Amino acid sequence: MSATYRVTGMSCGGCSKSVTSAIQEITPGAKVEVNLEAKAVTVEGADEAQVRQAVDAAGFGFEGRV
């Protein structure tokens, strides 16, 4: 099951890669899709706490589910 979360501070491909890498580092095998325009990340294979931890560690703002 996937969930979409609002993530602030992302503005480029590098940001997208940083968030994706951080989530996959905490939860290897997680599927991550970043939508820069919507400032959202859709994740399958990780729970909300794991996503929050990864986003915070990458230096972006986690605002919860969309």
N, CA, C and O atoms as a printed pandas DataFrame, in Angstrom:
     atom_number atom_name residue_name chain_id  residue_number  x_coord  y_coord  z_coord
0              1         N          MET        A               1    0.844   -1.179    0.000
1              2        CA          MET        A               1    0.000    0.000    0.000
2              3         C          MET        A               1    0.888    1.241    0.000
3              4         O          MET        A               1    1.884    1.299    0.722
4              5         N          SER        A               2    0.529    2.220   -0.802
5              6        CA          SER        A               2    1.328    3.440   -0.864
6              7         C          SER        A               2    0.597    4.584   -0.157
7              8         O          SER        A               2   -0.620    4.554    0.029
8              9         N          ALA        A               3    1.371    5.577    0.223
9             10        CA          ALA        A               3    0.836    6.777    0.850
10            11         C          ALA        A               3    1.591    7.974    0.306
11            12         O          ALA        A               3    2.768    7.872   -0.041
12            13         N          THR        A               4    0.910    9.108    0.234
13            14        CA          THR        A               4    1.513   10.332   -0.274
14            15         C          THR        A               4    1.634   11.341    0.859
15            16         O          THR        A               4    0.700   11.544    1.635
16            17         N          TYR        A               5    2.798   11.968    0.937
17            18        CA          TYR        A               5    3.109   12.910    2.013
18            19         C          TYR        A               5    3.552   14.239    1.420
19            20         O          TYR        A               5    4.186   14.275    0.366
20            21         N          ARG        A               6    3.219   15.323    2.094
21            22        CA          ARG        A               6    3.668   16.654    1.683
22            23         C          ARG        A               6    5.069   16.877    2.255
23            24         O          ARG        A               6    5.301   16.698    3.451
24            25         N          VAL        A               7    5.992   17.269    1.387
25            26        CA          VAL        A               7    7.379   17.526    1.787
26            27         C          VAL        A               7    7.759   18.901    1.260
27            28         O          VAL        A               7    7.695   19.145    0.055
28            29         N          THR        A               8    8.152   19.794    2.146
29            30        CA          THR        A               8    8.503   21.145    1.739
30            31         C          THR        A               8   10.017   21.284    1.574
31            32         O          THR        A               8   10.799   20.541    2.167
32            33         N          GLY        A               9   10.398   22.248    0.760
33            34        CA          GLY        A               9   11.809   22.554    0.568
34            35         C          GLY        A               9   12.426   21.902   -0.654
35            36         O          GLY        A               9   13.591   22.156   -0.960
36            37         N          MET        A              10   11.675   21.065   -1.363
37            38        CA          MET        A              10   12.200   20.424   -2.568
38            39         C          MET        A              10   11.984   21.349   -3.754
39            40         O          MET        A              10   10.889   21.879   -3.944
40            41         N          SER        A              11   13.045   21.548   -4.564
41            42        CA          SER        A              11   12.895   22.444   -5.711
42            43         C          SER        A              11   13.604   21.975   -6.974
43            44         O          SER        A              11   13.491   22.612   -8.021
44            45         N          CYS        A              12   14.338   20.858   -6.885
45            46        CA          CYS        A              12   15.109   20.439   -8.060
46            47         C          CYS        A              12   15.307   18.928   -8.070
47            48         O          CYS        A              12   14.909   18.224   -7.142
48            49         N          GLY        A              13   15.925   18.455   -9.129
49            50        CA          GLY        A              13   16.208   17.028   -9.245
50            51         C          GLY        A              13   17.128   16.520   -8.146
51            52         O          GLY        A              13   17.007   15.376   -7.708
52            53         N          GLY        A              14   18.036   17.358   -7.707
53            54        CA          GLY        A              14   18.929   16.972   -6.610
54            55         C          GLY        A              14   18.164   16.754   -5.319
55            56         O          GLY        A              14   18.464   15.839   -4.552
56            57         N          CYS        A              15   17.174   17.603   -5.085
57            58        CA          CYS        A              15   16.320   17.449   -3.895
58            59         C          CYS        A              15   15.557   16.133   -3.980
59            60         O          CYS        A              15   15.456   15.393   -3.001
60            61         N          SER        A              16   15.030   15.857   -5.150
61            62        CA          SER        A              16   14.286   14.627   -5.368
62            63         C          SER        A              16   15.161   13.410   -5.082
63            64         O          SER        A              16   14.732   12.467   -4.418
64            65         N          LYS        A              17   16.383   13.442   -5.587
65            66        CA          LYS        A              17   17.315   12.332   -5.375
66            67         C          LYS        A              17   17.680   12.199   -3.896
67            68         O          LYS        A              17   17.784   11.084   -3.385
68            69         N          SER        A              18   17.873   13.315   -3.212
69            70        CA          SER        A              18   18.216   13.284   -1.789
70            71         C          SER        A              18   17.108   12.643   -0.961
71            72         O          SER        A              18   17.374   11.806   -0.099
72            73         N          VAL        A              19   15.861   13.041   -1.228
73            74        CA          VAL        A              19   14.725   12.490   -0.484
74            75         C          VAL        A              19   14.567   11.000   -0.795
75            76         O          VAL        A              19   14.372   10.192    0.113
76            77         N          THR        A              20   14.650   10.644   -2.061
77            78        CA          THR        A              20   14.525    9.239   -2.451
78            79         C          THR        A              20   15.598    8.394   -1.792
79            80         O          THR        A              20   15.299    7.337   -1.235
80            81         N          SER        A              21   16.838    8.841   -1.846
81            82        CA          SER        A              21   17.952    8.099   -1.247
82            83         C          SER        A              21   17.793    7.954    0.265
83            84         O          SER        A              21   18.069    6.892    0.824
84            85         N          ALA        A              22   17.346    9.027    0.924
85            86        CA          ALA        A              22   17.178    8.987    2.381
86            87         C          ALA        A              22   16.115    7.971    2.775
87            88         O          ALA        A              22   16.297    7.219    3.733
88            89         N          ILE        A              23   15.007    7.945    2.043
89            90        CA          ILE        A              23   13.938    6.987    2.352
90            91         C          ILE        A              23   14.416    5.567    2.097
91            92         O          ILE        A              23   14.171    4.678    2.912
92            93         N          GLN        A              24   15.095    5.339    0.976
93            94        CA          GLN        A              24   15.555    3.996    0.645
94            95         C          GLN        A              24   16.697    3.535    1.546
95            96         O          GLN        A              24   16.916    2.333    1.694
96            97         N          GLU        A              25   17.415    4.458    2.139
97            98        CA          GLU        A              25   18.469    4.090    3.090
98            99         C          GLU        A              25   17.846    3.536    4.368
99           100         O          GLU        A              25   18.342    2.561    4.931
100          101         N          ILE        A              26   16.768    4.153    4.821
101          102        CA          ILE        A              26   16.086    3.703    6.033
102          103         C          ILE        A              26   15.252    2.458    5.758
103          104         O          ILE        A              26   15.173    1.561    6.597
104          105         N          THR        A              27   14.632    2.404    4.583
105          106        CA          THR        A              27   13.784    1.273    4.213
106          107         C          THR        A              27   14.188    0.773    2.828
107          108         O          THR        A              27   13.566    1.137    1.830
108          109         N          PRO        A              28   15.234   -0.064    2.764
109          110        CA          PRO        A              28   15.669   -0.589    1.466
110          111         C          PRO        A              28   14.505   -1.293    0.752
111          112         O          PRO        A              28   13.736   -2.033    1.366
112          113         N          GLY        A              29   14.401   -1.052   -0.518
113          114        CA          GLY        A              29   13.343   -1.673   -1.304
114          115         C          GLY        A              29   12.077   -0.845   -1.397
115          116         O          GLY        A              29   11.168   -1.196   -2.150
116          117         N          ALA        A              30   11.997    0.249   -0.647
117          118        CA          ALA        A              30   10.818    1.123   -0.735
118          119         C          ALA        A              30   10.752    1.738   -2.127
119          120         O          ALA        A              30   11.776    2.106   -2.702
120          121         N          LYS        A              31    9.543    1.845   -2.660
121          122        CA          LYS        A              31    9.331    2.513   -3.937
122          123         C          LYS        A              31    8.964    3.959   -3.640
123          124         O          LYS        A              31    8.048    4.229   -2.863
124          125         N          VAL        A              32    9.681    4.881   -4.259
125          126        CA          VAL        A              32    9.506    6.303   -3.978
126          127         C          VAL        A              32    9.284    7.067   -5.279
127          128         O          VAL        A              32   10.036    6.911   -6.241
128          129         N          GLU        A              33    8.243    7.891   -5.294
129          130        CA          GLU        A              33    7.977    8.788   -6.423
130          131         C          GLU        A              33    7.875   10.200   -5.878
131          132         O          GLU        A              33    7.078   10.468   -4.979
132          133         N          VAL        A              34    8.677   11.098   -6.417
133          134        CA          VAL        A              34    8.671   12.491   -5.970
134          135         C          VAL        A              34    7.997   13.350   -7.030
135          136         O          VAL        A              34    8.312   13.246   -8.216
136          137         N          ASN        A              35    7.069   14.198   -6.600
137          138        CA          ASN        A              35    6.416   15.154   -7.482
138          139         C          ASN        A              35    6.822   16.546   -7.002
139          140         O          ASN        A              35    6.234   17.080   -6.061
140          141         N          LEU        A              36    7.820   17.126   -7.644
141          142        CA          LEU        A              36    8.330   18.428   -7.213
142          143         C          LEU        A              36    7.276   19.525   -7.300
143          144         O          LEU        A              36    7.194   20.383   -6.420
144          145         N          GLU        A              37    6.479   19.499   -8.349
145          146        CA          GLU        A              37    5.465   20.530   -8.542
146          147         C          GLU        A              37    4.441   20.524   -7.401
147          148         O          GLU        A              37    4.024   21.581   -6.929
148          149         N          ALA        A              38    4.045   19.336   -6.969
149          150        CA          ALA        A              38    3.054   19.208   -5.896
150          151         C          ALA        A              38    3.698   19.208   -4.514
151          152         O          ALA        A              38    2.999   19.200   -3.501
152          153         N          LYS        A              39    5.035   19.217   -4.471
153          154        CA          LYS        A              39    5.763   19.126   -3.191
154          155         C          LYS        A              39    5.302   17.891   -2.420
155          156         O          LYS        A              39    5.008   17.957   -1.226
156          157         N          ALA        A              40    5.246   16.753   -3.136
157          158        CA          ALA        A              40    4.728   15.528   -2.537
158          159         C          ALA        A              40    5.631   14.345   -2.861
159          160         O          ALA        A              40    6.321   14.313   -3.880
160          161         N          VAL        A              41    5.599   13.377   -1.952
161          162        CA          VAL        A              41    6.345   12.135   -2.121
162          163         C          VAL        A              41    5.383   10.982   -1.884
163          164         O          VAL        A              41    4.722   10.919   -0.848
164          165         N          THR        A              42    5.307   10.071   -2.845
165          166        CA          THR        A              42    4.489    8.875   -2.688
166          167         C          THR        A              42    5.431    7.713   -2.414
167          168         O          THR        A              42    6.390    7.485   -3.152
168          169         N          VAL        A              43    5.143    6.980   -1.337
169          170        CA          VAL        A              43    6.042    5.917   -0.894
170          171         C          VAL        A              43    5.250    4.631   -0.694
171          172         O          VAL        A              43    4.170    4.627   -0.103
172          173         N          GLU        A              44    5.814    3.547   -1.200
173          174        CA          GLU        A              44    5.270    2.217   -0.969
174          175         C          GLU        A              44    6.356    1.400   -0.284
175          176         O          GLU        A              44    7.486    1.340   -0.769
176          177         N          GLY        A              45    6.027    0.776    0.831
177          178        CA          GLY        A              45    6.989   -0.083    1.514
178          179         C          GLY        A              45    7.647    0.560    2.719
179          180         O          GLY        A              45    8.623    0.026    3.245
180          181         N          ALA        A              46    7.134    1.693    3.165
181          182        CA          ALA        A              46    7.660    2.363    4.366
182          183         C          ALA        A              46    6.487    2.997    5.099
183          184         O          ALA        A              46    5.545    3.480    4.470
184          185         N          ASP        A              47    6.541    2.998    6.425
185          186        CA          ASP        A              47    5.456    3.626    7.179
186          187         C          ASP        A              47    5.743    5.114    7.383
187          188         O          ASP        A              47    6.833    5.595    7.073
188          189         N          GLU        A              48    4.756    5.830    7.905
189          190        CA          GLU        A              48    4.867    7.279    8.033
190          191         C          GLU        A              48    6.041    7.692    8.912
191          192         O          GLU        A              48    6.729    8.664    8.600
192          193         N          ALA        A              49    6.279    6.979    9.995
193          194        CA          ALA        A              49    7.387    7.322   10.894
194          195         C          ALA        A              49    8.732    7.191   10.181
195          196         O          ALA        A              49    9.624    8.016   10.382
196          197         N          GLN        A              50    8.880    6.169    9.358
197          198        CA          GLN        A              50   10.125    5.980    8.610
198          199         C          GLN        A              50   10.317    7.089    7.585
199          200         O          GLN        A              50   11.425    7.599    7.415
200          201         N          VAL        A              51    9.244    7.461    6.907
201          202        CA          VAL        A              51    9.324    8.530    5.914
202          203         C          VAL        A              51    9.665    9.853    6.601
203          204         O          VAL        A              51   10.510   10.604    6.114
204          205         N          ARG        A              52    9.013   10.138    7.726
205          206        CA          ARG        A              52    9.293   11.368    8.473
206          207         C          ARG        A              52   10.773   11.412    8.876
207          208         O          ARG        A              52   11.435   12.436    8.708
208          209         N          GLN        A              53   11.278   10.313    9.400
209          210        CA          GLN        A              53   12.679   10.242    9.832
210          211         C          GLN        A              53   13.618   10.520    8.665
211          212         O          GLN        A              53   14.579   11.278    8.799
212          213         N          ALA        A              54   13.340    9.909    7.531
213          214        CA          ALA        A              54   14.195   10.076    6.348
214          215         C          ALA        A              54   14.155   11.506    5.815
215          216         O          ALA        A              54   15.193   12.086    5.496
216          217         N          VAL        A              55   12.958   12.067    5.722
217          218        CA          VAL        A              55   12.806   13.429    5.206
218          219         C          VAL        A              55   13.512   14.427    6.131
219          220         O          VAL        A              55   14.212   15.328    5.669
220          221         N          ASP        A              56   13.319   14.252    7.427
221          222        CA          ASP        A              56   13.995   15.125    8.396
222          223         C          ASP        A              56   15.511   15.008    8.274
223          224         O          ASP        A              56   16.219   16.015    8.294
224          225         N          ALA        A              57   16.007   13.779    8.149
225          226        CA          ALA        A              57   17.452   13.542    8.040
226          227         C          ALA        A              57   18.027   14.174    6.768
227          228         O          ALA        A              57   19.178   14.608    6.746
228          229         N          ALA        A              58   17.211   14.221    5.712
229          230        CA          ALA        A              58   17.659   14.810    4.446
230          231         C          ALA        A              58   17.578   16.338    4.466
231          232         O          ALA        A              58   18.049   16.997    3.539
232          233         N          GLY        A              59   16.984   16.898    5.517
233          234        CA          GLY        A              59   16.936   18.356    5.661
234          235         C          GLY        A              59   15.721   19.031    5.041
235          236         O          GLY        A              59   15.742   20.232    4.771
236          237         N          PHE        A              60   14.666   18.261    4.817
237          238        CA          PHE        A              60   13.445   18.828    4.243
238          239         C          PHE        A              60   12.332   18.815    5.284
239          240         O          PHE        A              60   12.471   18.200    6.341
240          241         N          GLY        A              61   11.236   19.492    4.986
241          242        CA          GLY        A              61   10.123   19.585    5.920
242          243         C          GLY        A              61    9.065   18.543    5.647
243          244         O          GLY        A              61    8.584   18.427    4.520
244          245         N          PHE        A              62    8.696   17.786    6.660
245          246        CA          PHE        A              62    7.664   16.765    6.542
246          247         C          PHE        A              62    6.366   17.319    7.109
247          248         O          PHE        A              62    6.317   17.702    8.278
248          249         N          GLU        A              63    5.316   17.367    6.297
249          250        CA          GLU        A              63    4.048   17.933    6.743
250          251         C          GLU        A              63    2.935   16.907    6.861
251          252         O          GLU        A              63    1.789   17.285    7.104
252          253         N          GLY        A              64    3.227   15.633    6.700
253          254        CA          GLY        A              64    2.213   14.590    6.861
254          255         C          GLY        A              64    1.541   14.205    5.558
255          256         O          GLY        A              64    1.921   14.636    4.470
256          257         N          ARG        A              65    0.516   13.364    5.724
257          258        CA          ARG        A              65   -0.198   12.843    4.554
258          259         C          ARG        A              65   -0.942   13.925    3.807
259          260         O          ARG        A              65   -1.434   14.896    4.381
260          261         N          VAL        A              66   -1.006   13.721    2.511
261          262        CA          VAL        A              66   -1.747   14.637    1.627
262          263         C          VAL        A              66   -3.196   14.218    1.635
263          264         O          VAL        A              66   -4.022   14.838    0.964
